[in-house]
Amino acid sequence: MVRIGLVLSGGAFKGLAHVGVLKVLEENNIRVDAIAGCSMGAIIGAFYAAGRTPKEIEEFVVKQNFRSVLNFSLKSFSKLGIQDLSKMRRLIEGFTGVRRFNELRIPLYINATNITKEKEVVFSKGELFRAIRASISIPGIFAPLRIGGDYYVDGGVLNNIPVSILPKNIKKYIISDAISYDKLDASKGISIRDIVEKSILLMMYRITESKLRGIPRKDYVLIQPRLSREYTLPRESKFRQIIKQGEIAAQKKILEIKRKIR
């Protein structure tokens, strides 16, 4: 039996497209043996690994007011960013019914970046929300998580599609990459936001390219939903559209997935 790993990238709200990918996998009776998640991919991966169905996950996320979940009140901020994620923790633990990795139904691996020691760190045991909290800590938005004397930030800083953190017995990979690496369109003029955003995306694209070069092409399928810039910070009304884009992208790759996992 070929062991299959599911890899869910970071991507902020665009990462909700992973839910659509999960829906297509479920519809085609494709089961995975382990999940690797980064940032938003860690959250969606935790939901699925806890035994929640893709439809349940979809209904849960579309009902959330994430501005409320993130608590933008002054007392929630520190000088390093949003500090208080207690409401998010209650929501995640309430929805999954899980607090520790060993309670999950599917093995889950979550990456984060130890910014103090300048290296990737993998969480696969212990307290689940602590791992999620580390992995989603986007620099400049969330305050880094401090563990001991070290600070942890978003896993996507070093590895946004964390194929490499899965166990060695995983032989085939289904990779859902929610980042859109569109070219910079300078024909209409550009802003400072365009430059900063494109610079970050270019760095992530090159890292992703490097990671994929280390895997034989026959061993993975890459799913890349088409997600425009409007989905970077969308209103909740757009969440189903993002999920639908994940479905569309996965449907286009389903025959390749079936062929490669045989």
Disulfide bonds with the S-S distance in Angstrom:
none
